[in-house]
C-alpha cells in the first residue's frame, strides 16, 4: 500500500523554522496591538500579515495524514495550497474541542 504524504522534515521544516525565527517580531507586534487596545492574538497577527491561519504559515496541514513507522506524514495545506499565505478562499474553522 502506497503511503500518502511526506515527513515534516521534507515538506515544512524550513517554513516552520522561518516562523520560529519571527517569534520576537510576533511578540512585539502582539504587545503593541494589545497596548493600543486592538486584537492581538496570534490569529490576528496571521490575518494582519496575510498568512494562512490553518497551517500557521507553514504551507502544510498540521495533522499527519498517516505514519511511516513512527514518522508522521503530512500533506500540503488545502486552505492555502501550500503557500503559507492567506487567500480569499482561506476560511479556517478550528477543530471542535471534545
Order of alpha helices (4+ residues) and beta strands (2+ residues): beta-alpha-alpha-alpha-alpha-beta-beta
